[in-house]
Amino acid sequence: HDFIGDDRVVPGAFDIGWKTWFKLFDTDQRRTYSKDSKGRELGYHVEPALTNLAEDVNGLKPSTMGSDKAGTLAWKAFVEDAIGDILPVRIAGRSSTHVLTQNVVDLMGMEAMMLAMMDAPEALHLLMDKLTNDRIAYQRMLENNGLLPSTTGNDWLCQGSFCFTRDLPARTGAMRSSETWGYLDSQEPVGISAEMFRAFFWPYYRKLAGMFGLVS
């Protein structure tokens, strides 16, 4: 704190998280990156998996998802073997993160999402509904597999914050989503009006946010 000017609490353990995966609508999402003069990847262009929303939305597959408990425990054992005599290793909680409009852009690109609000509004609503329901299914999968630790202390809250709170239960063992932090953001529609955001995106964010005890 004296030298860096940072109030982050340094934990007395080495934290890892459960290994899980979520593949949106079982599609392969691709980006083409541009590079600067030093070869660093900067901006990117989405190679759309959906090229015609009105025609493609009804054919979307269910999202696939899962967890790798064995892989997580093997990683934990590896880290313990390396540094366990210095720091205890724990499987820690962290906020559940859902960024619906980023998912839409990853599927179809920014320009296509913007135009869909005018050209294919019913299809966009159907896409948002499918996306939200699959995200809820993923969250339920985490619950049912005991993969939601408590998030009340020095646990990661997406985008640089931490979970310190007395408003959620602090205990060991698996939690329900309604007992934990959720994190949602929507940066991509910054160019539309509040009324359009309310019409096309807010109902789905509100539905998803309702799963959690606290939301950032």
VEXDREN-2710 file (C-alpha; in Angstrom, 1 decimal):
% VEXDREN-2710
k/r/px/py/pz
1/HIS/0.0/0.0/0.0
2/ASP/2.8/2.4/0.8
3/PHE/4.7/1.9/-2.5
4/ILE/1.9/1.1/-5.0
5/GLY/-1.1/3.0/-3.6
6/ASP/-3.4/0.0/-4.0
7/ASP/-5.9/-1.1/-1.3
8/ARG/-6.2/-4.6/-2.7
9/VAL/-6.1/-7.2/0.1
10/VAL/-3.3/-9.7/-0.5
11/PRO/-4.8/-13.2/0.3
12/GLY/-3.1/-15.7/2.5
13/ALA/-3.8/-18.5/0.0
14/PHE/-3.3/-19.3/-3.7
15/ASP/-6.8/-19.3/-5.3
16/ILE/-7.9/-21.3/-8.3
17/GLY/-11.4/-21.7/-9.8
18/TRP/-13.4/-24.6/-11.1
19/LYS/-12.7/-25.5/-14.7
20/THR/-16.0/-25.1/-16.6
21/TRP/-17.0/-24.4/-20.2
22/PHE/-19.9/-22.9/-22.2
23/LYS/-20.1/-23.1/-26.0
24/LEU/-22.8/-20.7/-27.2
25/PHE/-25.3/-22.5/-29.4
26/ASP/-22.5/-25.1/-30.1
27/THR/-21.0/-22.7/-32.7
28/ASP/-17.4/-22.0/-33.5
29/GLN/-16.7/-18.3/-33.0
30/ARG/-13.9/-16.8/-35.0
31/ARG/-12.2/-13.4/-35.0
32/THR/-9.7/-11.9/-37.5
33/TYR/-7.2/-9.7/-35.6
34/SER/-5.2/-6.7/-36.9
35/LYS/-1.6/-6.1/-35.7
36/ASP/0.3/-3.0/-35.1
37/SER/3.9/-2.3/-36.2
38/LYS/5.3/-4.4/-33.3
39/GLY/3.1/-7.4/-34.2
40/ARG/0.7/-6.9/-31.2
41/GLU/-2.9/-8.0/-31.8
42/LEU/-5.2/-5.1/-31.3
43/GLY/-8.6/-4.6/-33.1
44/TYR/-10.5/-7.5/-34.5
45/HIS/-13.3/-8.4/-36.9
46/VAL/-15.9/-11.0/-36.1
47/GLU/-16.3/-13.8/-38.6
48/PRO/-20.1/-14.2/-38.1
49/ALA/-21.6/-17.6/-37.4
50/LEU/-25.0/-16.0/-38.1
51/THR/-25.1/-14.4/-41.5
52/ASN/-28.9/-14.0/-41.8
53/LEU/-30.5/-13.7/-38.4
54/ALA/-34.1/-14.0/-39.5
55/GLU/-33.3/-17.2/-41.4
56/ASP/-30.7/-18.7/-39.0
57/VAL/-32.1/-18.1/-35.5
58/ASN/-34.6/-21.0/-35.6
59/GLY/-31.9/-23.4/-36.5
60/LEU/-29.6/-22.6/-33.6
61/LYS/-28.5/-25.6/-31.6
62/PRO/-28.7/-25.6/-27.8
63/SER/-25.5/-24.3/-26.1
64/THR/-23.2/-27.0/-24.8
65/MET/-21.7/-26.7/-21.3
66/GLY/-19.9/-28.7/-18.7
67/SER/-17.3/-28.9/-16.0
68/ASP/-14.1/-30.7/-15.3
69/LYS/-13.9/-31.5/-11.6
70/ALA/-11.2/-34.1/-12.1
71/GLY/-9.0/-31.6/-14.1
72/THR/-9.5/-28.9/-11.4
73/LEU/-8.5/-31.2/-8.6
74/ALA/-5.5/-32.4/-10.6
75/TRP/-4.4/-28.8/-11.1
76/LYS/-4.9/-28.1/-7.4
77/ALA/-2.7/-31.1/-6.5
78/PHE/-0.1/-29.9/-9.0
79/VAL/0.0/-26.4/-7.5
80/GLU/0.1/-27.8/-4.0
81/ASP/3.1/-29.9/-4.9
82/ALA/4.8/-26.8/-6.2
83/ILE/4.1/-24.2/-3.6
84/GLY/1.9/-25.8/-0.9
85/ASP/4.6/-25.5/1.7
86/ILE/4.5/-21.7/1.2
87/LEU/0.8/-21.0/0.6
88/PRO/-2.3/-23.1/1.0
89/VAL/-4.2/-23.7/-2.2
90/ARG/-8.0/-23.2/-2.3
91/ILE/-10.8/-23.5/-4.8
92/ALA/-12.2/-20.0/-4.4
93/GLY/-15.4/-18.3/-5.3
94/ARG/-15.8/-15.6/-7.9
95/SER/-18.6/-13.7/-9.5
96/SER/-20.7/-15.5/-12.2
97/THR/-20.1/-13.4/-15.3
98/HIS/-22.7/-13.0/-18.1
99/VAL/-22.3/-10.5/-21.0
100/LEU/-25.2/-11.1/-23.3
101/THR/-24.6/-8.4/-25.9
102/GLN/-21.0/-9.3/-26.2
103/ASN/-22.2/-12.9/-27.0
104/VAL/-24.5/-11.5/-29.7
105/VAL/-21.7/-9.5/-31.2
106/ASP/-19.4/-12.6/-31.2
107/LEU/-22.1/-14.4/-33.1
108/MET/-23.0/-11.8/-35.8
109/GLY/-20.8/-8.7/-35.5
110/MET/-21.6/-5.3/-34.2
111/GLU/-23.1/-3.8/-37.4
112/ALA/-25.4/-6.8/-37.9
113/MET/-26.6/-6.5/-34.3
114/MET/-27.4/-2.8/-34.7
115/LEU/-29.2/-3.3/-38.0
116/ALA/-31.2/-6.3/-36.6
117/MET/-33.0/-4.0/-34.2
118/MET/-34.7/-2.4/-37.3
119/ASP/-34.6/-5.1/-39.9
120/ALA/-35.4/-8.2/-37.8
121/PRO/-36.7/-7.2/-34.4
122/GLU/-38.6/-10.4/-33.8
123/ALA/-35.6/-12.6/-34.7
124/LEU/-33.4/-10.5/-32.4
125/HIS/-35.8/-11.0/-29.5
126/LEU/-35.9/-14.7/-30.2
127/LEU/-32.1/-14.8/-30.2
128/MET/-31.9/-12.9/-26.9
129/ASP/-34.5/-15.3/-25.3
130/LYS/-32.5/-18.4/-26.4
131/LEU/-29.3/-16.9/-25.2
132/THR/-30.7/-15.9/-21.8
133/ASN/-32.3/-19.3/-21.3
134/ASP/-29.0/-21.1/-22.1
135/ARG/-27.1/-18.8/-19.7
136/ILE/-29.6/-19.6/-17.0
137/ALA/-29.1/-23.3/-17.8
138/TYR/-25.4/-22.9/-17.4
139/GLN/-25.8/-21.2/-14.1
140/ARG/-28.1/-24.0/-12.9
141/MET/-25.5/-26.5/-14.1
142/LEU/-22.9/-24.8/-11.8
143/GLU/-25.4/-25.0/-8.9
144/ASN/-26.3/-28.6/-9.4
145/ASN/-22.7/-29.7/-9.6
146/GLY/-21.7/-27.8/-6.4
147/LEU/-19.4/-25.4/-8.3
148/LEU/-20.5/-22.1/-6.6
149/PRO/-18.4/-21.4/-3.5
150/SER/-19.3/-18.5/-1.2
151/THR/-18.6/-15.0/-2.6
152/THR/-18.4/-12.7/0.4
153/GLY/-14.7/-12.1/1.0
154/ASN/-11.6/-11.4/-0.9
155/ASP/-13.0/-13.1/-4.0
156/TRP/-12.8/-11.9/-7.6
157/LEU/-15.7/-9.7/-8.8
158/CYS/-15.3/-9.2/-12.5
159/GLN/-13.8/-6.0/-13.9
160/GLY/-11.4/-5.3/-11.1
161/SER/-13.6/-5.4/-8.0
162/PHE/-13.9/-7.8/-5.0
163/CYS/-16.8/-9.5/-3.3
164/PHE/-16.5/-8.2/0.3
165/THR/-20.1/-8.1/1.7
166/ARG/-22.1/-8.9/4.8
167/ASP/-25.3/-9.2/2.7
168/LEU/-24.7/-12.7/1.4
169/PRO/-24.2/-15.9/3.4
170/ALA/-20.6/-16.8/4.2
171/ARG/-20.1/-20.6/4.7
172/THR/-18.2/-23.5/3.3
173/GLY/-19.8/-25.8/0.8
174/ALA/-21.8/-25.3/-2.4
175/MET/-24.0/-22.2/-2.7
176/ARG/-27.1/-21.3/-4.8
177/SER/-26.9/-18.5/-7.3
178/SER/-29.3/-16.5/-5.2
179/GLU/-26.6/-16.6/-2.4
180/THR/-23.8/-15.3/-4.6
181/TRP/-22.6/-12.3/-6.7
182/GLY/-23.4/-12.1/-10.3
183/TYR/-21.8/-9.7/-12.8
184/LEU/-23.4/-8.5/-16.0
185/ASP/-22.4/-5.7/-18.4
186/SER/-23.6/-4.4/-21.8
187/GLN/-21.0/-2.1/-23.4
188/GLU/-21.8/-2.9/-27.0
189/PRO/-25.1/-1.0/-27.4
190/VAL/-23.5/2.3/-26.2
191/GLY/-24.6/3.8/-29.6
192/ILE/-28.3/3.3/-29.2
193/SER/-30.9/5.1/-27.1
194/ALA/-32.0/4.1/-23.6
195/GLU/-35.4/3.4/-25.1
196/MET/-34.1/0.9/-27.6
197/PHE/-31.9/-0.7/-24.9
198/ARG/-35.0/-1.0/-22.7
199/ALA/-36.9/-2.6/-25.6
200/PHE/-34.4/-5.1/-26.9
201/PHE/-32.0/-6.0/-24.1
202/TRP/-33.1/-4.9/-20.7
203/PRO/-35.8/-7.6/-20.2
204/TYR/-33.2/-10.3/-20.7
205/TYR/-30.6/-8.8/-18.4
206/ARG/-33.2/-8.3/-15.8
207/LYS/-34.3/-11.9/-16.0
208/LEU/-30.7/-13.2/-15.7
209/ALA/-29.8/-10.7/-12.9
210/GLY/-32.8/-12.0/-10.9
211/MET/-30.9/-15.2/-10.3
212/PHE/-28.3/-13.6/-8.0
213/GLY/-28.2/-12.3/-4.4
214/LEU/-26.2/-9.3/-5.4
215/VAL/-25.3/-8.0/-8.9
216/SER/-22.5/-5.8/-10.1
END
